[in-house]
Amino acid sequence: MRYSGFQVAYSVMGFVIHFIVLFIGLTMFALLLVYYEGRQFLLGLVKSYWPIIVIGLVLTIAQYLLARFVFLQDRGRFFALDNRRMFHNCVYFMFFYNMYLGIYSTLMRIIKGVIFGALMFNRLDYSTMPRMFERFDPGFRAYVGFLQLENAHTHPVLVCFCHFLLLGNHHRDGKDQPMSVQDTSSIYANVEKGNALLLVTIGN
């Protein structure tokens, strides 16, 4: 019952949130360029932190290449280890480097969560909650309830069953009596003509 109203409300609020986020983001970017000489500021950051950036990129690419062409069987086609001793040694020596990469990954996770949460706010079919906590999202629950209702009333098996009932009731000609063998055979003969459409219905 709530799906249609929720869809309109979430669409309107999503438009408002998109406008606010874009306005604030572009305003901050403009202020950075105008008042703080953004080009020099960005170049200063790159000059100060370029070793961290380069080391992080090199470690990420190196671990990917090692996993793809050294540790996994048949160059990554099978998700199984080929050399366990070398793999465990590499994991042991890369442990501390991966801690620093993990700190960067946590920051990127927060930023990505905020960005995609704002962009997908007006989508009821995408919950902003994690998988185990989707039941706390009222918009997503309204969408799932709508799908369950549609499935209950437009299920292919149910549609075909009702089709057979209506076809049998039509062949009785309004008589409140059980059908004979001849009536049943005539029904089956007519049903064969529509088997192609029923097959398409069930397939969809």
N, C-alpha and C positions, 0 to 999 in steps of 0.2 A: 504493500500500500504506500510505502514511503518513497519508493524508487523515483517516481517522476518528479516529485517535489524536491527530493535530494539532488537529482541531476541538475535541475535549474539553479538551485542555491549554490551548489558546488561550482557550477560553470561561472556564475557571477562572481563569487568570491575568488575563484582562480584567476579571473581576468583582473580583479583588483590587486591581488597579490603579485601577479606578473608585472603589472604597471609599477607598483611600489618598488619591487626588486630591481627592475630595469632602471627606474628613475634614480634610485640611490646609487646603484652601481655605476651608471654613466656619469652621474654628478661627481662622485668621488674620483673617477678616472679623469674627468675634465679638470677638477681642482688639482689633482696630482700633476697634470701637464702644465697648467697655467702658473700656479703659485709656487710649486716646489720643483719646477724644472724637471719634469718626470723623466726625460731622457737621461739626464746626468744621474738622477737618483737610481734608475734601473741599471745603468752602466756601473755605478758604484757598488750596487749589490752584487752584480755579476763578478766584478773584480775582487770583491772581498770573499765571496763564497764559491768561486769557481772550482777550487780543489774538491770541496765536498760534493758538488754537482757532478764533476767528472768521475770521481771515485764511485759514487752511487750508480751512475749509468754503466760504468765498466763492470762493476760487480753484478748488476742485474743482467746485463747481456751475457757475461761469462757464465753465470749460473744457468741461464736458459740454454746456452750452447752445450754446456756440460751435461745437463739433463737430457737434452735431445739426442746428442751424438755419442755420448760416452756411457751414461748410466742406464738408459732405457734400452730395451731390446729392439733390434731391427730399426734403429734410428728413430725411436719414438712411435713406431706403429703399434707397439704393444706396451701397455702400461704395467711393465714388470721390470725389476732391476736386473742388470746384466753383470755388474761387478759390485757386490755388496760391500766388500772391504774398502775399496776406493770411495764408495759413496759415503760410508760412515766416517771415514777420515776427512773427507771434504766437508761434511756437515759439522764435524767437531772444530775444524780450523776456521770455518766461516761463521761460527756461532756469534762471535762478538760483532762482526761486520753486519750480520743480519739483525742484530739488536738496533743498530743505528738506522738501518733501512726500515725496521719496524716502527721506529718513532716517526719517520717521514710518512710511512704508510698510514699510521693512525691519523695524522693531520689531513692527509688526502682523503681518508675515509669520512672524516667529519665534513670536509668541504663538499665532497661529492654527495653526501647525504643531504646537506642543506640545499644544494643546487637541484638535485633530482626531486627532493621533497617539495620544493617550491614549484618546479615545472609540472610535476604530476599531481598537484593538489586537486585539480578539477577532474581528474580521471577516477571514476568510482571503481573501475576494474583493476586499478593498481593501488594496493593498500600502502599507506605510508608507514605502517607498522611492520615489524619483522614477521617472519612466517608463523612463529608460534604464538604471536599476539595479534593476529589479524581479527580475532573476535572482538577486540576492543575498538575497532574502527567501525563506527556506525554506518558510514557511507559504503564501505566494502560489504558489510553485512546486508545492507539493503540491496546491493547489486546481486549478491549470491542468492538472496531470497527470491529476487525477480527471476533469476535463471532457473531456480528449482521450480517455481510456479509455471514458467514457460515449458519446462521439461515435462512436468506432470500433465499438462493439458495439450501438448503437441507431440507427445512421444509417438514415434512411428508405429510401434506395436499397438498402442491404444487407438491410433487413428485407423489402422487396418481393421482392428476388432470392431470398432463402431461402424466402419464401412460394411462389414459383413452383416452386422445386426440390422442396419438400415436396408440392406439389399434383401435380406430374408423377410423383413417386415413388408417390404414392397411386393414381394412375390406372394404373400399370403392373401393379397387383395382385401385386406380388412377383415378376414375371417379369423375368429378366435379359436383356432384349432391347430393341432400339430401338423407339421408339413409331412407330406408323403415322400416316398422315394423318388417319384418323378419330379416333384418340386425341388428336392435337393439336387438332383442331377441337372436340372435346368439352371439352378443357381450356380453350380460349379461351372457349367458351360459359359455363363455370362462372366463369371469371375476370371476365367482364363483370358478373356479379352482385355481385362485391366491389370493383368499380372505385371506387365512391363512398368506401368505407372506405380504400382505398389512396390515393385522392386526398387525403383528410383527413390521412392519415399523412404523406404527402410534404409537404403544405402546412404541417404543424406542424414 
